[in-house]
Amino acid sequence: MSARDWRELCEEVVQAEGASREKLLDELKLRLVREIAGTEITLLTAWISHFNSVVKQLSATLGVKGVVFPKELKSFVEDPEAHLRKKLFIYAHDLARGRLKPEEFYVKACAAIKTSLQTNGRALYQSWVYAALVLHTARRGFRLVYPDDLHLHLERSGRQRTGTIPPNAVLSDGYRALSLFLEAPRPVGWEDSGDLARAWRLYVALRPDILVYGGRVLNIVVRDGEPPVLRPGVIVECKELEDWYKRARELKGPITSPISAEEWRERWISGLYAGLAEVLNIRASDVAAKLRERRGLRLRDPQIAVLYKRFYEPKAMVLVSRALVPGDVKRWLEEEGIQVVDNVGFDVEALAPIADVLEEEAQHEDAGVDFVELTPRARELLRAAVLMAREKGLEDAPPRLIERALESLVSLLAGARERQQVE
């Protein structure tokens, strides 16, 4: 669509009324989305297919019944083009009411579309990495024991209203367990100023992509702790852009001026200042000066990754890059103790080294209460059932087949009981 085309369409929108205006608005939004994001939509649609492929494998291997998405990502995955059109709703109506000039509308539309593409692209790749790692652990004998609904939970919020941060998943092989958290720490629920004071550190804490803990960890919040969550065993950071190492972000969060002395103890802030100064290769006093001005620090993504490691001090940290990482950047990160797995694309097998790291982190469980030991005969029957199901075109995982068998058994027993009562 040429510049003249969209301007003409904008003028028609302003002059139209009623149903005609709504129709023109829909056409304008559609044409703008396709002009601005046509290529990106095609690319991200392929990413969605890669993600769905892993979910399909999880269904067969782990018995996963579905995916619980964050609201925004769910909308995008279902229909990227429709999702982007929704982002223009308010701006389009401001245009129709004369509150925005066509040029202003176009600038805002471009910004909204590009921001949504970046946000959802990042979430998509992070979700693919997460799902692929769950798949790797499933292939090694781990099963999903939390949540117990057999869904892959990707949502980041809403599950911590009780003041805790629960895991997105706990995986166990009956003897060892792993607990996985996406984009934690997250804010928790609070009711009064005292609760808010304790929760504030979670609002502003550094937030890596994936935190991994050995064992069954159902809450990582540490009240009045520094940092405010348990130290993770492994951090996994995901980078979807080809030039991610050139990107810079303004980091505020825990390095902005503290609201009160109680919330930000001097030794924590001082330690963080020193860590930042070392990463940036500047004096700690320069960092403090910027923070006193309530300004964020602009850091490149490799520096932020190193800051995550120094702040949380995990046993291991891995950075997954979809694209190839330049040698100097990779060497610097590895010198800082961060393992770099690059040029991954959407190759599930390329994540095997990370699965090795996660398996090493898995910790012993005292009792495998979520598993029932099968007799040799039961194993034979289950194996035969799986083979017969596949011959019939059914790809159900063993847990699903066992569930169906138990449902049939319960139904038979209930029927027998009813017949006895009639007799």
Order of alpha helices (4+ residues) and beta strands (2+ residues): alpha-alpha-beta-alpha-alpha-alpha-alpha-beta-beta-beta-beta-alpha-beta-beta-beta-alpha-alpha-beta-alpha-beta-alpha-beta-alpha-beta-alpha-alpha
